[in-house]
Amino acid sequence: MDKLVYTAATGLRAHMAAQAAIANNMANASTTGFRADRVVFDRIELKGGGARIEARSPTSEEVTDADRTPGAMQQTGRPLDVAVAGRDDWLAVQAADGQEAYTRRGDLEVAASGVLQTGDGHIVMGEGGPITLPPYRSVTIAGDGTISVVPASGDATPQVVDRLKLASAKGTDTVKGLDNLLYVRGGGTLPANLDARVAGGALEGSNVNMTQSLIDMIENQRSYEIATNMMKSAKDMDESGASVMRLPS
């Protein structure tokens, strides 16, 4: 009886986590560079009085990392917008805790201090650390990530300021954080990929498939109901067993 209750309760917790992930995906369907949370199915197998989770069986769900499929490219014509071209390449940024992290969000903007940051406020990293732009009349970002500006004063000759740090996650154990940034699992940083390219004047959209998300939500709700019915069945069985053992008055 305890095994049945444990199995049902574990399934309910997993389904709640999956539902939160699906809702988060749907809420970010229009967020620039967003990578959908990925939900896979696990099996809970009881052995030796305990529980062991084995992968890829459709009895409960667990959120694991993100879907790395690229989103659709959207032309904007804005000089500070960039879309990372390679499937495994990411733009390096500084996370809230100061750690280096990685994003596909390329809607860049310049803060009042001159620091280059993404649309969600993360400082963009260059070859020498955080990128700071001097006062300028115009700015361009080349295909290799090199940033050039025409100074606000002086001649109109473009000057190279820095180069975006573009890193490849291929072959490295990385995981998506709750802040939608990519991190190296266990800490550390990714080396710069000098062959990585960006498309200027363009943005990569979210890779969330709304139709699939709705299907996932319906399937998850049905599985949640099954786990709830298991809990109810365990309760009914427990009450039936207690009534059998009850001494007649």
Contacts in CASP RR format, 6 or more apart in sequence:
PFRMAT RR
TARGET T0000
AUTHOR 0000-0000-0000
METHOD contacts of the structure
MODEL  1
MDKLVYTAATGLRAHMAAQAAIANNMANASTTGFRADRVVFDRIELKGGG
ARIEARSPTSEEVTDADRTPGAMQQTGRPLDVAVAGRDDWLAVQAADGQE
AYTRRGDLEVAASGVLQTGDGHIVMGEGGPITLPPYRSVTIAGDGTISVV
PASGDATPQVVDRLKLASAKGTDTVKGLDNLLYVRGGGTLPANLDARVAG
GALEGSNVNMTQSLIDMIENQRSYEIATNMMKSAKDMDESGASVMRLPS
1 234 0 8 1.000
1 237 0 8 1.000
1 238 0 8 1.000
3 46 0 8 1.000
3 49 0 8 1.000
3 50 0 8 1.000
4 230 0 8 1.000
4 233 0 8 1.000
4 234 0 8 1.000
4 237 0 8 1.000
5 231 0 8 1.000
5 234 0 8 1.000
6 46 0 8 1.000
6 50 0 8 1.000
6 51 0 8 1.000
7 44 0 8 1.000
7 46 0 8 1.000
7 51 0 8 1.000
7 230 0 8 1.000
8 227 0 8 1.000
8 228 0 8 1.000
8 230 0 8 1.000
8 231 0 8 1.000
8 234 0 8 1.000
9 231 0 8 1.000
10 44 0 8 1.000
10 51 0 8 1.000
10 60 0 8 1.000
11 44 0 8 1.000
11 59 0 8 1.000
11 60 0 8 1.000
11 61 0 8 1.000
11 227 0 8 1.000
12 224 0 8 1.000
12 227 0 8 1.000
12 228 0 8 1.000
12 231 0 8 1.000
14 42 0 8 1.000
14 60 0 8 1.000
14 61 0 8 1.000
14 62 0 8 1.000
15 60 0 8 1.000
15 61 0 8 1.000
15 220 0 8 1.000
15 223 0 8 1.000
15 224 0 8 1.000
15 227 0 8 1.000
16 224 0 8 1.000
17 61 0 8 1.000
17 62 0 8 1.000
17 63 0 8 1.000
18 39 0 8 1.000
18 61 0 8 1.000
18 62 0 8 1.000
18 63 0 8 1.000
18 216 0 8 1.000
18 220 0 8 1.000
19 217 0 8 1.000
19 220 0 8 1.000
19 221 0 8 1.000
19 224 0 8 1.000
20 63 0 8 1.000
21 37 0 8 1.000
21 39 0 8 1.000
21 63 0 8 1.000
22 37 0 8 1.000
22 39 0 8 1.000
22 213 0 8 1.000
22 216 0 8 1.000
22 217 0 8 1.000
22 220 0 8 1.000
23 217 0 8 1.000
24 37 0 8 1.000
25 36 0 8 1.000
25 37 0 8 1.000
25 208 0 8 1.000
25 213 0 8 1.000
26 208 0 8 1.000
26 210 0 8 1.000
26 213 0 8 1.000
26 214 0 8 1.000
26 217 0 8 1.000
28 34 0 8 1.000
28 36 0 8 1.000
28 180 0 8 1.000
28 206 0 8 1.000
28 208 0 8 1.000
29 206 0 8 1.000
29 208 0 8 1.000
29 210 0 8 1.000
29 213 0 8 1.000
30 205 0 8 1.000
30 206 0 8 1.000
31 105 0 8 1.000
31 180 0 8 1.000
31 205 0 8 1.000
31 206 0 8 1.000
32 105 0 8 1.000
32 106 0 8 1.000
32 107 0 8 1.000
32 119 0 8 1.000
32 203 0 8 1.000
32 204 0 8 1.000
32 205 0 8 1.000
32 206 0 8 1.000
33 71 0 8 1.000
33 103 0 8 1.000
33 104 0 8 1.000
33 105 0 8 1.000
33 106 0 8 1.000
33 203 0 8 1.000
33 204 0 8 1.000
33 205 0 8 1.000
33 206 0 8 1.000
33 207 0 8 1.000
34 104 0 8 1.000
34 105 0 8 1.000
34 180 0 8 1.000
34 205 0 8 1.000
34 206 0 8 1.000
34 207 0 8 1.000
34 208 0 8 1.000
35 66 0 8 1.000
35 67 0 8 1.000
35 68 0 8 1.000
35 104 0 8 1.000
35 176 0 8 1.000
35 180 0 8 1.000
35 182 0 8 1.000
35 207 0 8 1.000
36 66 0 8 1.000
36 67 0 8 1.000
36 206 0 8 1.000
36 207 0 8 1.000
36 208 0 8 1.000
36 209 0 8 1.000
36 213 0 8 1.000
37 63 0 8 1.000
37 65 0 8 1.000
37 66 0 8 1.000
37 67 0 8 1.000
37 176 0 8 1.000
38 63 0 8 1.000
38 64 0 8 1.000
38 65 0 8 1.000
38 66 0 8 1.000
38 67 0 8 1.000
39 61 0 8 1.000
39 62 0 8 1.000
39 63 0 8 1.000
39 64 0 8 1.000
39 216 0 8 1.000
39 220 0 8 1.000
40 55 0 8 1.000
40 56 0 8 1.000
40 61 0 8 1.000
40 62 0 8 1.000
40 64 0 8 1.000
41 56 0 8 1.000
41 57 0 8 1.000
41 58 0 8 1.000
41 59 0 8 1.000
41 60 0 8 1.000
41 61 0 8 1.000
42 53 0 8 1.000
42 54 0 8 1.000
42 55 0 8 1.000
42 56 0 8 1.000
42 57 0 8 1.000
42 59 0 8 1.000
42 60 0 8 1.000
42 61 0 8 1.000
42 62 0 8 1.000
43 53 0 8 1.000
43 54 0 8 1.000
43 55 0 8 1.000
43 56 0 8 1.000
43 57 0 8 1.000
43 59 0 8 1.000
43 60 0 8 1.000
44 51 0 8 1.000
44 52 0 8 1.000
44 53 0 8 1.000
44 59 0 8 1.000
44 60 0 8 1.000
45 51 0 8 1.000
45 52 0 8 1.000
45 53 0 8 1.000
45 54 0 8 1.000
46 52 0 8 1.000
53 62 0 8 1.000
58 223 0 8 1.000
59 223 0 8 1.000
60 223 0 8 1.000
60 227 0 8 1.000
61 220 0 8 1.000
61 223 0 8 1.000
65 175 0 8 1.000
65 176 0 8 1.000
66 176 0 8 1.000
66 182 0 8 1.000
67 207 0 8 1.000
68 87 0 8 1.000
68 88 0 8 1.000
69 207 0 8 1.000
70 86 0 8 1.000
70 87 0 8 1.000
70 104 0 8 1.000
70 204 0 8 1.000
70 207 0 8 1.000
71 204 0 8 1.000
71 205 0 8 1.000
71 206 0 8 1.000
71 207 0 8 1.000
72 204 0 8 1.000
72 205 0 8 1.000
73 83 0 8 1.000
73 199 0 8 1.000
73 202 0 8 1.000
73 203 0 8 1.000
73 204 0 8 1.000
73 205 0 8 1.000
74 83 0 8 1.000
74 202 0 8 1.000
74 203 0 8 1.000
74 204 0 8 1.000
74 205 0 8 1.000
75 201 0 8 1.000
75 202 0 8 1.000
76 201 0 8 1.000
76 202 0 8 1.000
76 203 0 8 1.000
77 200 0 8 1.000
77 201 0 8 1.000
77 202 0 8 1.000
78 201 0 8 1.000
79 138 0 8 1.000
79 139 0 8 1.000
79 140 0 8 1.000
79 141 0 8 1.000
79 200 0 8 1.000
79 201 0 8 1.000
80 107 0 8 1.000
80 108 0 8 1.000
80 109 0 8 1.000
80 110 0 8 1.000
80 139 0 8 1.000
80 141 0 8 1.000
81 106 0 8 1.000
81 107 0 8 1.000
81 108 0 8 1.000
81 200 0 8 1.000
81 201 0 8 1.000
81 202 0 8 1.000
81 203 0 8 1.000
82 91 0 8 1.000
82 106 0 8 1.000
82 108 0 8 1.000
82 141 0 8 1.000
82 145 0 8 1.000
82 164 0 8 1.000
82 198 0 8 1.000
82 199 0 8 1.000
82 200 0 8 1.000
82 201 0 8 1.000
82 202 0 8 1.000
82 203 0 8 1.000
83 106 0 8 1.000
83 198 0 8 1.000
83 199 0 8 1.000
83 200 0 8 1.000
83 201 0 8 1.000
83 202 0 8 1.000
83 203 0 8 1.000
83 204 0 8 1.000
84 90 0 8 1.000
84 91 0 8 1.000
84 104 0 8 1.000
84 106 0 8 1.000
84 166 0 8 1.000
84 196 0 8 1.000
84 197 0 8 1.000
84 198 0 8 1.000
84 204 0 8 1.000
85 196 0 8 1.000
85 197 0 8 1.000
85 198 0 8 1.000
85 199 0 8 1.000
86 196 0 8 1.000
86 197 0 8 1.000
88 168 0 8 1.000
88 169 0 8 1.000
88 170 0 8 1.000
89 166 0 8 1.000
89 167 0 8 1.000
89 168 0 8 1.000
89 169 0 8 1.000
89 193 0 8 1.000
89 196 0 8 1.000
89 197 0 8 1.000
90 102 0 8 1.000
90 103 0 8 1.000
90 104 0 8 1.000
90 166 0 8 1.000
90 167 0 8 1.000
90 168 0 8 1.000
90 169 0 8 1.000
90 182 0 8 1.000
90 190 0 8 1.000
91 102 0 8 1.000
91 103 0 8 1.000
91 104 0 8 1.000
91 105 0 8 1.000
91 106 0 8 1.000
91 118 0 8 1.000
91 124 0 8 1.000
91 164 0 8 1.000
91 165 0 8 1.000
91 166 0 8 1.000
91 198 0 8 1.000
92 100 0 8 1.000
92 101 0 8 1.000
92 102 0 8 1.000
92 124 0 8 1.000
92 125 0 8 1.000
92 126 0 8 1.000
92 164 0 8 1.000
92 165 0 8 1.000
92 166 0 8 1.000
92 167 0 8 1.000
92 189 0 8 1.000
92 190 0 8 1.000
92 192 0 8 1.000
93 100 0 8 1.000
93 101 0 8 1.000
93 102 0 8 1.000
93 103 0 8 1.000
93 117 0 8 1.000
93 118 0 8 1.000
93 122 0 8 1.000
93 123 0 8 1.000
93 124 0 8 1.000
93 125 0 8 1.000
93 181 0 8 1.000
94 100 0 8 1.000
94 101 0 8 1.000
94 122 0 8 1.000
94 123 0 8 1.000
94 124 0 8 1.000
94 125 0 8 1.000
94 130 0 8 1.000
95 101 0 8 1.000
95 122 0 8 1.000
95 179 0 8 1.000
95 181 0 8 1.000
95 183 0 8 1.000
96 122 0 8 1.000
96 179 0 8 1.000
99 183 0 8 1.000
99 187 0 8 1.000
100 125 0 8 1.000
100 188 0 8 1.000
100 189 0 8 1.000
100 190 0 8 1.000
101 122 0 8 1.000
101 179 0 8 1.000
101 181 0 8 1.000
101 182 0 8 1.000
101 183 0 8 1.000
102 167 0 8 1.000
102 169 0 8 1.000
102 174 0 8 1.000
102 181 0 8 1.000
102 182 0 8 1.000
102 183 0 8 1.000
102 190 0 8 1.000
103 118 0 8 1.000
103 122 0 8 1.000
103 180 0 8 1.000
103 181 0 8 1.000
103 182 0 8 1.000
104 204 0 8 1.000
105 118 0 8 1.000
105 119 0 8 1.000
105 120 0 8 1.000
105 122 0 8 1.000
106 118 0 8 1.000
106 119 0 8 1.000
106 203 0 8 1.000
106 204 0 8 1.000
107 118 0 8 1.000
107 119 0 8 1.000
107 203 0 8 1.000
108 116 0 8 1.000
108 117 0 8 1.000
108 118 0 8 1.000
108 119 0 8 1.000
108 124 0 8 1.000
109 116 0 8 1.000
109 117 0 8 1.000
109 118 0 8 1.000
109 119 0 8 1.000
110 116 0 8 1.000
110 117 0 8 1.000
110 133 0 8 1.000
111 117 0 8 1.000
113 132 0 8 1.000
114 132 0 8 1.000
114 133 0 8 1.000
114 134 0 8 1.000
115 123 0 8 1.000
115 130 0 8 1.000
115 131 0 8 1.000
115 132 0 8 1.000
116 123 0 8 1.000
116 124 0 8 1.000
116 130 0 8 1.000
116 131 0 8 1.000
116 132 0 8 1.000
116 133 0 8 1.000
116 147 0 8 1.000
117 123 0 8 1.000
117 124 0 8 1.000
118 124 0 8 1.000
120 180 0 8 1.000
122 181 0 8 1.000
123 130 0 8 1.000
123 131 0 8 1.000
124 130 0 8 1.000
124 131 0 8 1.000
124 164 0 8 1.000
125 131 0 8 1.000
125 164 0 8 1.000
125 165 0 8 1.000
126 162 0 8 1.000
126 163 0 8 1.000
126 164 0 8 1.000
126 165 0 8 1.000
127 162 0 8 1.000
127 163 0 8 1.000
127 165 0 8 1.000
127 192 0 8 1.000
128 162 0 8 1.000
129 165 0 8 1.000
131 147 0 8 1.000
131 161 0 8 1.000
131 162 0 8 1.000
131 164 0 8 1.000
133 139 0 8 1.000
133 147 0 8 1.000
133 149 0 8 1.000
133 161 0 8 1.000
134 149 0 8 1.000
134 151 0 8 1.000
134 152 0 8 1.000
134 161 0 8 1.000
135 151 0 8 1.000
135 152 0 8 1.000
135 153 0 8 1.000
136 149 0 8 1.000
136 150 0 8 1.000
136 151 0 8 1.000
136 152 0 8 1.000
137 149 0 8 1.000
137 150 0 8 1.000
137 151 0 8 1.000
137 152 0 8 1.000
137 156 0 8 1.000
138 149 0 8 1.000
138 150 0 8 1.000
139 147 0 8 1.000
139 148 0 8 1.000
139 149 0 8 1.000
139 150 0 8 1.000
140 147 0 8 1.000
140 148 0 8 1.000
140 149 0 8 1.000
140 158 0 8 1.000
141 147 0 8 1.000
141 148 0 8 1.000
141 164 0 8 1.000
141 198 0 8 1.000
141 200 0 8 1.000
142 148 0 8 1.000
143 197 0 8 1.000
143 198 0 8 1.000
143 199 0 8 1.000
143 200 0 8 1.000
144 163 0 8 1.000
144 194 0 8 1.000
144 196 0 8 1.000
144 197 0 8 1.000
144 198 0 8 1.000
145 163 0 8 1.000
145 164 0 8 1.000
145 166 0 8 1.000
145 197 0 8 1.000
145 198 0 8 1.000
146 160 0 8 1.000
146 162 0 8 1.000
146 163 0 8 1.000
146 164 0 8 1.000
147 160 0 8 1.000
147 161 0 8 1.000
147 162 0 8 1.000
147 163 0 8 1.000
147 164 0 8 1.000
148 158 0 8 1.000
148 159 0 8 1.000
148 160 0 8 1.000
148 161 0 8 1.000
149 158 0 8 1.000
149 159 0 8 1.000
149 161 0 8 1.000
150 156 0 8 1.000
150 157 0 8 1.000
150 158 0 8 1.000
150 159 0 8 1.000
151 159 0 8 1.000
164 198 0 8 1.000
165 192 0 8 1.000
166 192 0 8 1.000
166 193 0 8 1.000
166 196 0 8 1.000
166 197 0 8 1.000
166 198 0 8 1.000
167 189 0 8 1.000
167 190 0 8 1.000
167 191 0 8 1.000
167 192 0 8 1.000
167 193 0 8 1.000
167 196 0 8 1.000
168 190 0 8 1.000
168 191 0 8 1.000
168 193 0 8 1.000
168 196 0 8 1.000
169 182 0 8 1.000
169 190 0 8 1.000
172 184 0 8 1.000
172 190 0 8 1.000
173 184 0 8 1.000
173 185 0 8 1.000
174 182 0 8 1.000
174 183 0 8 1.000
174 184 0 8 1.000
174 185 0 8 1.000
174 190 0 8 1.000
175 182 0 8 1.000
175 183 0 8 1.000
175 185 0 8 1.000
176 182 0 8 1.000
176 183 0 8 1.000
177 183 0 8 1.000
184 190 0 8 1.000
END
